[in-house]
Amino acid sequence: MVMEEAMDGEMSLSNMVMGFFEDFERERRPEKDDDEEEGSGAGDTAESKAFWQAQRTQLHEALAKSSAAESRIRADTEAAVKSMRAAAGAACSCSCSCTGRPAAAGDCRRCMLRRVAERLRDAGYNSALCTSKWTRSPDIPSGEHRYVDVVVQTRSGKAVRVVVELSFRAEFEVARAGAEYRALVAALPEVFVGRADRLRSVVKAMCAAAKQCMKENNMHMGPWRKHKYMQAKWLGTPERTAAAAAAAAPVVPPVTVGSPKKPAKFRASMLTFDFGRTAVEVV
């Protein structure tokens, strides 16, 4: 799900479209009679129970790990988000794609990402706005996703990326999901701050859970739910733009559509010709 202009519980246009497809797939399922339904649910088998228990354990272990640097980054990130939401009446610099009017700064994902990147940079971190783009393949469609990252140095001198995602929980929400999957989504933090290896474990657990959820509900697995698609959002090689550089970027003037006017030509006139000098005037 590409969520460029949505925050937290708000649904972006892409999320709404994907939710519609999932609802459509569920409604297309052939109805089962009561005898077939009773006691035959995939979620009631011992194998299914073992699977969900394993996913809960894997998710808990991945989310429980956190270094001191990650904790500090998380605190500064949450403070930045809180301050923007508290600024009642403040408008962002972006225009809503629907109305053309500025949205509230605390509701605009683009502004939130920029503000968080700037706040972390002011705190001394090597933070940047990241844009991940991936091309279409036989398995997944093309897409684009924006988030923030921080590069920190470990004690050994190794550079490590810390991913900051402001609407992490919403990225895994599924319309009409089963109780087991909903419980996993509820366990996810609203704002994720963690190293790429921890994020990789979380994505793996949630994508496997989404696949099992679809299977148990006889629903089609959308390509945007696949592990490869979700990994591409945060675990690829993004275009990294420092917050300060983004803020200082010059504004490009609008380009006028249509044939440009030809520049005036300068010609020498015989009326202004002098033996001592030659004057040039515009005719």
C-alpha positions in Angstrom: 0.0 0.0 0.0 1.4 3.2 -1.1 0.5 5.9 1.6 1.8 9.1 0.5 -0.8 11.4 1.8 -2.3 9.5 4.8 -1.4 9.3 8.4 -2.1 6.6 11.0 -5.8 5.6 11.0 -6.6 7.6 7.9 -7.0 5.6 4.7 -5.2 6.7 1.6 -6.7 6.3 -1.8 -4.5 3.3 -2.6 -5.5 1.6 0.7 -9.2 2.2 -0.1 -8.7 0.6 -3.5 -6.9 -2.4 -2.1 -9.5 -2.8 0.6 -12.2 -2.8 -2.1 -10.5 -5.6 -4.0 -10.2 -7.6 -0.8 -13.8 -7.1 0.0 -14.7 -8.1 -3.5 -12.7 -11.3 -3.3 -14.3 -12.2 0.0 -17.9 -11.7 -1.4 -17.1 -13.8 -4.4 -16.5 -16.9 -2.2 -19.0 -19.6 -2.7 -21.2 -19.9 0.4 -20.9 -23.1 2.4 -23.7 -24.8 4.2 -23.8 -25.1 7.9 -22.6 -28.8 8.0 -19.6 -28.0 5.9 -18.8 -24.8 7.9 -19.1 -26.3 11.4 -15.8 -27.7 12.7 -14.0 -27.4 9.4 -12.5 -23.9 9.6 -8.8 -23.8 8.9 -8.3 -21.6 11.9 -9.4 -24.3 14.3 -6.8 -26.9 13.3 -3.8 -27.7 15.5 -1.6 -26.8 12.6 -3.1 -23.4 12.3 -2.9 -22.7 16.0 0.8 -23.7 16.0 1.4 -21.3 13.0 -0.2 -18.3 14.7 1.7 -19.0 17.9 4.9 -19.1 16.0 4.1 -15.7 14.3 3.3 -14.1 17.7 6.6 -15.3 19.1 8.6 -14.2 16.1 6.9 -10.8 16.1 7.4 -10.3 19.8 11.1 -11.1 19.6 11.7 -8.7 16.7 9.9 -5.8 18.3 11.4 -6.4 21.8 14.9 -5.7 20.6 16.1 -2.1 20.7 19.4 -0.4 21.2 20.1 2.8 23.1 20.4 4.8 19.8 17.1 3.4 18.5 15.4 4.4 21.8 16.7 8.0 21.5 15.6 8.2 17.9 12.2 6.9 18.7 11.8 9.5 21.5 12.8 12.4 19.2 10.5 11.1 16.5 7.5 10.8 18.7 8.2 14.3 20.1 8.3 15.7 16.6 5.0 14.0 15.6 3.3 15.2 18.8 4.4 18.8 18.3 3.1 18.9 14.8 -0.3 17.5 15.8 -0.5 20.0 18.6 0.0 22.9 16.3 -3.7 23.5 15.7 -4.6 25.5 12.6 -1.1 25.2 11.1 -1.2 24.5 7.4 1.3 22.5 5.4 3.0 23.7 2.2 1.5 20.9 0.2 -1.8 21.1 -1.7 -4.4 18.4 -1.4 -4.6 16.4 -4.7 -8.4 16.5 -4.4 -9.2 20.1 -3.4 -6.0 21.9 -4.2 -6.1 23.4 -0.7 -3.4 23.0 2.0 -4.1 20.4 4.6 -3.4 20.6 8.3 0.3 20.1 8.9 -0.3 17.3 11.4 -2.4 15.4 8.8 0.0 15.7 5.8 2.4 12.7 5.6 4.8 14.6 3.4 5.2 17.4 5.9 5.4 15.0 8.8 8.2 13.1 7.2 10.1 16.3 6.4 9.6 17.7 9.9 10.8 14.4 11.6 13.9 14.3 9.3 14.7 17.9 10.2 14.1 17.3 14.0 16.4 14.3 14.0 19.0 16.2 12.0 18.9 19.1 14.5 19.4 16.6 17.2 22.7 15.6 15.6 21.7 12.5 13.7 22.5 11.8 10.1 18.8 11.7 9.0 17.3 11.9 5.5 14.1 11.6 3.6 14.1 8.3 1.7 12.2 7.4 -1.5 12.0 3.8 -2.5 11.0 3.0 -6.1 10.7 -0.5 -7.6 9.8 -1.6 -11.1 7.1 -4.1 -12.1 7.9 -7.8 -12.1 5.8 -10.9 -12.8 5.1 -11.2 -9.1 4.4 -7.6 -8.0 3.4 -4.2 -9.5 5.7 -1.2 -9.5 5.5 1.2 -6.6 6.9 4.0 -4.6 7.2 4.7 -0.9 8.6 7.5 1.3 10.0 7.3 4.8 12.8 8.5 7.0 16.1 6.8 7.9 19.0 7.6 10.2 22.5 6.3 9.7 24.3 5.7 13.0 27.8 4.5 13.8 28.2 1.4 16.0 31.0 1.0 18.5 32.9 -1.0 16.0 32.7 1.9 13.5 30.2 0.2 11.2 27.4 2.4 9.7 23.9 1.0 10.4 20.6 2.2 9.0 17.7 2.8 11.3 14.3 3.0 9.5 11.7 5.4 10.8 8.1 4.7 9.5 5.4 7.0 10.8 2.4 4.8 9.8 3.8 1.4 10.3 0.7 -0.4 11.7 -1.5 0.9 8.8 0.8 -0.7 6.3 -0.3 -4.1 7.3 -4.0 -3.6 7.9 -6.3 -6.0 6.0 -10.1 -5.4 5.5 -12.1 -8.1 7.3 -9.1 -10.0 8.6 -9.4 -12.8 11.0 -9.0 -12.4 14.8 -5.5 -13.9 14.8 -4.2 -11.5 12.2 -5.9 -8.5 13.7 -4.1 -9.3 17.0 -0.8 -9.2 15.3 -1.5 -5.9 13.6 -2.6 -4.5 17.0 0.8 -5.5 18.4 2.6 -3.4 15.8 3.8 0.1 16.9 2.1 3.1 15.3 5.6 4.5 14.7 8.3 2.0 13.9 12.0 2.9 14.7 14.4 0.1 14.2 17.4 -1.3 12.3 16.9 -2.9 8.9 17.5 -6.4 10.3 14.8 -6.1 12.9 12.4 -4.6 10.3 13.2 -7.6 8.0 12.0 -10.0 10.7 8.8 -8.1 11.3 8.0 -7.9 7.6 8.6 -11.6 7.2 6.3 -12.5 10.1 3.5 -10.2 9.0 3.6 -11.2 5.3 3.5 -14.9 6.3 0.6 -14.1 8.6 -1.3 -12.2 5.9 -0.9 -15.1 3.5 -2.3 -17.5 6.1 -5.1 -15.1 6.8 -6.1 -15.0 3.2 -5.9 -18.7 2.9 -8.1 -19.3 6.0 -10.7 -16.9 4.6 -10.6 -18.2 1.1 -9.4 -14.8 -0.2 -7.0 -14.0 -3.0 -3.6 -12.8 -1.9 -3.1 -9.3 -3.5 0.4 -8.7 -5.0 0.7 -5.6 -2.7 0.6 -8.0 0.3 3.4 -10.2 -0.9 6.7 -10.3 1.0 8.7 -9.1 -2.0 6.5 -6.0 -2.4 6.6 -5.1 1.4 10.3 -5.6 1.5 10.8 -3.2 -1.4 9.2 -0.4 0.6 12.0 -0.2 3.2 14.7 -2.7 2.5 15.8 -1.8 -0.9 18.2 0.9 -2.0 16.4 4.2 -1.6 17.1 7.6 -3.0 18.3 9.5 0.1 17.9 13.2 0.5 19.1 15.1 3.5 16.5 17.3 5.2 18.6 20.4 5.0 19.3 20.0 1.3 15.6 19.4 0.6 14.7 22.6 2.5 17.3 24.6 0.6 16.4 23.4 -2.8 15.6 26.3 -5.2 12.0 26.6 -6.3 11.7 25.9 -10.0 9.6 28.4 -11.9 6.5 27.1 -13.7 6.9 26.3 -17.3 4.4 27.9 -19.7 2.8 25.4 -22.0 2.7 26.4 -25.7 5.1 27.8 -28.3 7.6 30.2 -26.7 7.8 33.7 -28.2 10.8 34.2 -30.4 13.4 36.6 -29.0 13.7 40.0 -30.5 16.4 40.2 -33.1 19.0 43.0 -33.0 20.0 44.6 -36.3 22.2 47.4 -37.4 20.3 50.3 -39.0 21.8 52.5 -41.7 20.2 55.5 -40.0 22.5 55.1 -37.0 25.6 54.3 -39.0 28.5 56.7 -38.2 32.1 56.6 -39.5 33.4 57.0 -36.0 31.3 54.3 -34.4 28.6 51.9 -35.2 25.4 51.9 -33.1 23.0 49.1 -32.8 19.3 49.6 -32.2 16.3 47.3 -31.9 14.1 47.6 -35.0 
